[in-house]
Amino acid sequence: MDQVERLCGVLGDESRLWDEVAELLRQEQRAVVELRPGTLLACLEERQALQEELRGLAARRRDLVQEVAETCGARVE
């Protein structure tokens, strides 16, 4: 089922991005503790970019889940 494979791919991409977010949050924390405002600003900008990517992946995931459900005969509202 091609839809399920694509869904697994999207879930894998989301997982990878969440790992990146976790590392970025650790970097932000270090920047705050070490009083490095430039690094903090860079982390915030990168986090915004990751957030946009995650939004796009979440939309793709929802669409694929809906496709899979419809293919399996489930009612989707």
Contacts in CASP RR format, 6 or more apart in sequence:
PFRMAT RR
TARGET T0000
AUTHOR 0000-0000-0000
METHOD contacts of the structure
MODEL  1
MDQVERLCGVLGDESRLWDEVAELLRQEQRAVVELRPGTLLACLEERQAL
QEELRGLAARRRDLVQEVAETCGARVE
1 68 0 8 1.000
1 71 0 8 1.000
3 64 0 8 1.000
3 67 0 8 1.000
3 68 0 8 1.000
3 71 0 8 1.000
4 68 0 8 1.000
6 64 0 8 1.000
7 61 0 8 1.000
7 64 0 8 1.000
7 65 0 8 1.000
7 68 0 8 1.000
10 57 0 8 1.000
10 60 0 8 1.000
10 61 0 8 1.000
10 64 0 8 1.000
11 61 0 8 1.000
13 57 0 8 1.000
14 54 0 8 1.000
14 57 0 8 1.000
14 58 0 8 1.000
14 61 0 8 1.000
17 50 0 8 1.000
17 53 0 8 1.000
17 54 0 8 1.000
17 57 0 8 1.000
18 54 0 8 1.000
20 50 0 8 1.000
21 47 0 8 1.000
21 50 0 8 1.000
21 54 0 8 1.000
24 43 0 8 1.000
24 46 0 8 1.000
24 47 0 8 1.000
24 50 0 8 1.000
25 47 0 8 1.000
27 39 0 8 1.000
27 43 0 8 1.000
28 40 0 8 1.000
28 43 0 8 1.000
28 44 0 8 1.000
28 47 0 8 1.000
30 36 0 8 1.000
30 39 0 8 1.000
31 37 0 8 1.000
31 38 0 8 1.000
31 39 0 8 1.000
31 40 0 8 1.000
31 43 0 8 1.000
32 40 0 8 1.000
66 76 0 8 1.000
69 76 0 8 1.000
70 76 0 8 1.000
END
